[in-house]
Amino acid sequence: MRIEVNGQPRELDGPTTLGAVVDGEVADRRGVAVAVDGEVAARDRWDELTLTDGARVEIVGAVQGG
């Protein structure tokens, strides 16, 4: 199965959840927002949302500055 994460192609062995992809990309889920195919995904559904072939995932994180 192929998906795209932040514009980069990823090849997966089979169906996977959004939560598994997020955990593979970031060390900590705090301050992270995720969209799948242009729609924001509710955090409480990440671990039950199964991605489909060709899904486009965007992961963004909050940044502190000053």
N, C-alpha and C positions, 0 to 999 in steps of 0.2 A: 504494500500500500504506500502511496506517495502523498505527502502533505507538504505544505510550505509554512515555515515558521520565520516570522519577521523577514520575509522575502527570500529566505534560503530553503532550497529543497531538502526534504528529509525522506529517507526510505525506511519504512517500518515493516516488521515481520508480519503484522496482521492488525486487526482492530485494536485500538487503544483508546483510553479515555483522555480527555483534555487535561485532567489532573496529572496524569502520568507524564504528559508532554511538558507541562509547566514545571513539574518537579525535576525533569531532566534539563531544563534550561536555566532555572534560578535556584539559588541556595535557600531562599526564604520567601514564602508566599506573601508576607506582609508588604503592603505598599505596591502590590502588583494588580494590574487590570488586564483583562484578556478579551479579545474579540475573535470570533470565528466567522469567517465569511462576511465580515463587516458588521456583525451584530455583537454587542457586548454580552459576554456570558456571565451570568450570576455566579459569584464565588461559591455559593452553597450547592451548585450543580456541577462544578468542575469534575468531581470524582465519578459522576454518573453519566456525563455527556460523552458518548462514544463518537469519535471522529470518523468521517467517511473519506474515502479516497478522493484526493484533490482538494481537501479542506485547506483554507488559508487561515492561519493562526497568527494573530499579532499580540505580542506580550510587551507591555510597557510598565515601567517601574517609576515610582515617585523618587525624586532626587532632592535632597536638602542642599541648601546653599545659603550664602550670606555674604 
